[in-house]
Amino acid sequence: MVMPALIRMLGDSSDEIRNRAIEALRQLSK
């Protein structure tokens, strides 16, 4: 991923929040 630190931060969040963040990262990486 582009920001592993951000993903690590979201590790304690719910799957829904994590999925939204991953989707946002995909949009930014384009």
PDB file of N, H, CA, C and O in Angstrom:
ATOM      1  N   MET A   1       0.837  -1.209   0.000  1.00  0.00           N
ATOM      2  CA  MET A   1       0.000   0.000   0.000  1.00  0.00           C
ATOM      3  C   MET A   1       0.869   1.256   0.000  1.00  0.00           C
ATOM      4  O   MET A   1       2.076   1.206   0.235  1.00  0.00           O
ATOM      5  N   VAL A   2       0.219   2.368  -0.268  1.00  0.00           N
ATOM      6  H   VAL A   2      -0.761   2.409  -0.459  1.00  0.00           H
ATOM      7  CA  VAL A   2       0.950   3.629  -0.365  1.00  0.00           C
ATOM      8  C   VAL A   2       1.363   4.118   1.018  1.00  0.00           C
ATOM      9  O   VAL A   2       2.470   4.623   1.201  1.00  0.00           O
ATOM     10  N   MET A   3       0.471   3.966   1.982  1.00  0.00           N
ATOM     11  H   MET A   3      -0.429   3.556   1.833  1.00  0.00           H
ATOM     12  CA  MET A   3       0.769   4.470   3.329  1.00  0.00           C
ATOM     13  C   MET A   3       0.561   3.369   4.365  1.00  0.00           C
ATOM     14  O   MET A   3      -0.490   3.322   5.004  1.00  0.00           O
ATOM     15  N   PRO A   4       1.528   2.493   4.543  1.00  0.00           N
ATOM     16  CA  PRO A   4       1.402   1.409   5.527  1.00  0.00           C
ATOM     17  C   PRO A   4       1.200   1.924   6.937  1.00  0.00           C
ATOM     18  O   PRO A   4       0.550   1.272   7.754  1.00  0.00           O
ATOM     19  N   ALA A   5       1.759   3.102   7.229  1.00  0.00           N
ATOM     20  H   ALA A   5       2.288   3.631   6.566  1.00  0.00           H
ATOM     21  CA  ALA A   5       1.596   3.677   8.567  1.00  0.00           C
ATOM     22  C   ALA A   5       0.128   3.998   8.820  1.00  0.00           C
ATOM     23  O   ALA A   5      -0.381   3.789   9.921  1.00  0.00           O
ATOM     24  N   LEU A   6      -0.548   4.508   7.792  1.00  0.00           N
ATOM     25  H   LEU A   6      -0.135   4.678   6.897  1.00  0.00           H
ATOM     26  CA  LEU A   6      -1.962   4.840   7.929  1.00  0.00           C
ATOM     27  C   LEU A   6      -2.782   3.570   8.118  1.00  0.00           C
ATOM     28  O   LEU A   6      -3.698   3.529   8.939  1.00  0.00           O
ATOM     29  N   ILE A   7      -2.447   2.537   7.355  1.00  0.00           N
ATOM     30  H   ILE A   7      -1.702   2.570   6.688  1.00  0.00           H
ATOM     31  CA  ILE A   7      -3.153   1.266   7.482  1.00  0.00           C
ATOM     32  C   ILE A   7      -2.961   0.699   8.885  1.00  0.00           C
ATOM     33  O   ILE A   7      -3.892   0.148   9.472  1.00  0.00           O
ATOM     34  N   ARG A   8      -1.740   0.838   9.421  1.00  0.00           N
ATOM     35  H   ARG A   8      -0.983   1.286   8.944  1.00  0.00           H
ATOM     36  CA  ARG A   8      -1.462   0.339  10.767  1.00  0.00           C
ATOM     37  C   ARG A   8      -2.300   1.096  11.793  1.00  0.00           C
ATOM     38  O   ARG A   8      -2.789   0.520  12.764  1.00  0.00           O
ATOM     39  N   MET A   9      -2.457   2.410  11.556  1.00  0.00           N
ATOM     40  H   MET A   9      -2.060   2.878  10.766  1.00  0.00           H
ATOM     41  CA  MET A   9      -3.264   3.229  12.459  1.00  0.00           C
ATOM     42  C   MET A   9      -4.712   2.766  12.449  1.00  0.00           C
ATOM     43  O   MET A   9      -5.393   2.794  13.474  1.00  0.00           O
ATOM     44  N   LEU A  10      -5.180   2.335  11.267  1.00  0.00           N
ATOM     45  H   LEU A  10      -4.628   2.312  10.434  1.00  0.00           H
ATOM     46  CA  LEU A  10      -6.571   1.919  11.129  1.00  0.00           C
ATOM     47  C   LEU A  10      -6.780   0.481  11.599  1.00  0.00           C
ATOM     48  O   LEU A  10      -7.895  -0.036  11.541  1.00  0.00           O
ATOM     49  N   GLY A  11      -5.731  -0.151  12.056  1.00  0.00           N
ATOM     50  H   GLY A  11      -4.825   0.269  12.103  1.00  0.00           H
ATOM     51  CA  GLY A  11      -5.825  -1.552  12.470  1.00  0.00           C
ATOM     52  C   GLY A  11      -6.859  -1.773  13.557  1.00  0.00           C
ATOM     53  O   GLY A  11      -7.472  -2.838  13.620  1.00  0.00           O
ATOM     54  N   ASP A  12      -7.064  -0.777  14.417  1.00  0.00           N
ATOM     55  H   ASP A  12      -6.566   0.089  14.365  1.00  0.00           H
ATOM     56  CA  ASP A  12      -8.008  -0.924  15.517  1.00  0.00           C
ATOM     57  C   ASP A  12      -9.405  -0.468  15.128  1.00  0.00           C
ATOM     58  O   ASP A  12     -10.342  -0.585  15.918  1.00  0.00           O
ATOM     59  N   SER A  13      -9.551   0.055  13.902  1.00  0.00           N
ATOM     60  H   SER A  13      -8.790   0.150  13.260  1.00  0.00           H
ATOM     61  CA  SER A  13     -10.853   0.537  13.472  1.00  0.00           C
ATOM     62  C   SER A  13     -11.693  -0.619  12.946  1.00  0.00           C
ATOM     63  O   SER A  13     -11.197  -1.727  12.744  1.00  0.00           O
ATOM     64  N   SER A  14     -12.968  -0.339  12.730  1.00  0.00           N
ATOM     65  H   SER A  14     -13.371   0.562  12.895  1.00  0.00           H
ATOM     66  CA  SER A  14     -13.858  -1.359  12.206  1.00  0.00           C
ATOM     67  C   SER A  14     -13.546  -1.636  10.745  1.00  0.00           C
ATOM     68  O   SER A  14     -12.875  -0.841  10.087  1.00  0.00           O
ATOM     69  N   ASP A  15     -14.031  -2.762  10.237  1.00  0.00           N
ATOM     70  H   ASP A  15     -14.577  -3.408  10.771  1.00  0.00           H
ATOM     71  CA  ASP A  15     -13.772  -3.123   8.839  1.00  0.00           C
ATOM     72  C   ASP A  15     -14.341  -2.081   7.897  1.00  0.00           C
ATOM     73  O   ASP A  15     -13.752  -1.789   6.857  1.00  0.00           O
ATOM     74  N   GLU A  16     -15.482  -1.522   8.259  1.00  0.00           N
ATOM     75  H   GLU A  16     -15.960  -1.759   9.105  1.00  0.00           H
ATOM     76  CA  GLU A  16     -16.113  -0.530   7.377  1.00  0.00           C
ATOM     77  C   GLU A  16     -15.214   0.684   7.205  1.00  0.00           C
ATOM     78  O   GLU A  16     -15.007   1.158   6.088  1.00  0.00           O
ATOM     79  N   ILE A  17     -14.680   1.188   8.317  1.00  0.00           N
ATOM     80  H   ILE A  17     -14.848   0.803   9.224  1.00  0.00           H
ATOM     81  CA  ILE A  17     -13.812   2.368   8.259  1.00  0.00           C
ATOM     82  C   ILE A  17     -12.539   2.036   7.494  1.00  0.00           C
ATOM     83  O   ILE A  17     -12.066   2.832   6.682  1.00  0.00           O
ATOM     84  N   ARG A  18     -11.987   0.850   7.759  1.00  0.00           N
ATOM     85  H   ARG A  18     -12.371   0.204   8.418  1.00  0.00           H
ATOM     86  CA  ARG A  18     -10.755   0.457   7.081  1.00  0.00           C
ATOM     87  C   ARG A  18     -10.984   0.320   5.578  1.00  0.00           C
ATOM     88  O   ARG A  18     -10.146   0.737   4.778  1.00  0.00           O
ATOM     89  N   ASN A  19     -12.110  -0.261   5.200  1.00  0.00           N
ATOM     90  H   ASN A  19     -12.790  -0.600   5.849  1.00  0.00           H
ATOM     91  CA  ASN A  19     -12.404  -0.420   3.772  1.00  0.00           C
ATOM     92  C   ASN A  19     -12.568   0.926   3.092  1.00  0.00           C
ATOM     93  O   ASN A  19     -12.125   1.109   1.958  1.00  0.00           O
ATOM     94  N   ARG A  20     -13.205   1.871   3.778  1.00  0.00           N
ATOM     95  H   ARG A  20     -13.565   1.722   4.699  1.00  0.00           H
ATOM     96  CA  ARG A  20     -13.364   3.216   3.205  1.00  0.00           C
ATOM     97  C   ARG A  20     -12.008   3.878   3.023  1.00  0.00           C
ATOM     98  O   ARG A  20     -11.765   4.541   2.015  1.00  0.00           O
ATOM     99  N   ALA A  21     -11.135   3.700   3.990  1.00  0.00           N
ATOM    100  H   ALA A  21     -11.332   3.162   4.809  1.00  0.00           H
ATOM    101  CA  ALA A  21      -9.806   4.310   3.906  1.00  0.00           C
ATOM    102  C   ALA A  21      -9.008   3.702   2.759  1.00  0.00           C
ATOM    103  O   ALA A  21      -8.321   4.414   2.027  1.00  0.00           O
ATOM    104  N   ILE A  22      -9.101   2.382   2.606  1.00  0.00           N
ATOM    105  H   ILE A  22      -9.659   1.803   3.200  1.00  0.00           H
ATOM    106  CA  ILE A  22      -8.381   1.714   1.517  1.00  0.00           C
ATOM    107  C   ILE A  22      -8.906   2.183   0.176  1.00  0.00           C
ATOM    108  O   ILE A  22      -8.128   2.414  -0.749  1.00  0.00           O
ATOM    109  N   GLU A  23     -10.211   2.327   0.061  1.00  0.00           N
ATOM    110  H   GLU A  23     -10.843   2.139   0.813  1.00  0.00           H
ATOM    111  CA  GLU A  23     -10.798   2.813  -1.188  1.00  0.00           C
ATOM    112  C   GLU A  23     -10.323   4.228  -1.486  1.00  0.00           C
ATOM    113  O   GLU A  23     -10.039   4.562  -2.636  1.00  0.00           O
ATOM    114  N   ALA A  24     -10.237   5.059  -0.450  1.00  0.00           N
ATOM    115  H   ALA A  24     -10.468   4.787   0.485  1.00  0.00           H
ATOM    116  CA  ALA A  24      -9.762   6.433  -0.632  1.00  0.00           C
ATOM    117  C   ALA A  24      -8.302   6.425  -1.098  1.00  0.00           C
ATOM    118  O   ALA A  24      -7.917   7.217  -1.958  1.00  0.00           O
ATOM    119  N   LEU A  25      -7.497   5.529  -0.528  1.00  0.00           N
ATOM    120  H   LEU A  25      -7.810   4.886   0.170  1.00  0.00           H
ATOM    121  CA  LEU A  25      -6.093   5.445  -0.933  1.00  0.00           C
ATOM    122  C   LEU A  25      -5.982   5.015  -2.389  1.00  0.00           C
ATOM    123  O   LEU A  25      -5.098   5.470  -3.114  1.00  0.00           O
ATOM    124  N   ARG A  26      -6.883   4.137  -2.811  1.00  0.00           N
ATOM    125  H   ARG A  26      -7.602   3.766  -2.223  1.00  0.00           H
ATOM    126  CA  ARG A  26      -6.854   3.694  -4.209  1.00  0.00           C
ATOM    127  C   ARG A  26      -7.152   4.858  -5.136  1.00  0.00           C
ATOM    128  O   ARG A  26      -6.536   4.987  -6.194  1.00  0.00           O
ATOM    129  N   GLN A  27      -8.090   5.703  -4.746  1.00  0.00           N
ATOM    130  H   GLN A  27      -8.590   5.598  -3.886  1.00  0.00           H
ATOM    131  CA  GLN A  27      -8.420   6.867  -5.566  1.00  0.00           C
ATOM    132  C   GLN A  27      -7.234   7.827  -5.634  1.00  0.00           C
ATOM    133  O   GLN A  27      -6.953   8.404  -6.685  1.00  0.00           O
ATOM    134  N   LEU A  28      -6.543   7.990  -4.509  1.00  0.00           N
ATOM    135  H   LEU A  28      -6.771   7.521  -3.656  1.00  0.00           H
ATOM    136  CA  LEU A  28      -5.418   8.927  -4.459  1.00  0.00           C
ATOM    137  C   LEU A  28      -4.221   8.404  -5.242  1.00  0.00           C
ATOM    138  O   LEU A  28      -3.424   9.184  -5.764  1.00  0.00           O
ATOM    139  N   SER A  29      -4.098   7.087  -5.321  1.00  0.00           N
ATOM    140  H   SER A  29      -4.746   6.454  -4.897  1.00  0.00           H
ATOM    141  CA  SER A  29      -2.922   6.513  -5.970  1.00  0.00           C
ATOM    142  C   SER A  29      -3.044   6.536  -7.489  1.00  0.00           C
ATOM    143  O   SER A  29      -2.081   6.219  -8.187  1.00  0.00           O
ATOM    144  N   LYS A  30      -4.192   6.898  -8.003  1.00  0.00           N
ATOM    145  H   LYS A  30      -4.974   7.155  -7.436  1.00  0.00           H
ATOM    146  CA  LYS A  30      -4.402   6.913  -9.463  1.00  0.00           C
ATOM    147  C   LYS A  30      -3.698   8.100 -10.094  1.00  0.00           C
ATOM    148  O   LYS A  30      -3.761   8.279 -11.310  1.00  0.00           O
TER     149      LYS A  30
END
